[in-house]
Amino acid sequence: MEIQEKIMVADTLAGINGELIRYAQMIPQTENTELKACLKQLRNACEQSQEELYQIARDKSYYVPASKATSEEVAHVKSLFTSETL
């Protein structure tokens, strides 16, 4: 039963992440301020659901995040975005 639950959690997280991408695309393209506010509320609720489900997945060890980046790795990525060669 645990494997089915793990798959369902992963599928749900993937679906929520897809919704968040669509909200990110729609919000800046909307001129109607009421619609924009509504979309932002929906996005915020979606983000909250994603956070809650992510925490459940971590608590049950369905998701193990990658190790944290070292200071050198962070500095390297920052330099990529601040250099003139970009």
Number of C-alpha atoms within 10 A of each C-alpha: 5 9 9 9 12 16 12 12 18 17 12 15 18 13 13 18 15 12 16 18 12 12 18 14 11 14 18 9 9 13 9 10 10 10 13 17 13 13 17 16 12 15 20 14 12 17 16 12 14 19 13 12 17 18 14 14 18 13 11 12 11 18 15 10 8 6 6 8 9 9 8 9 11 11 11 11 10 11 12 11 10 9 8 7 6 7
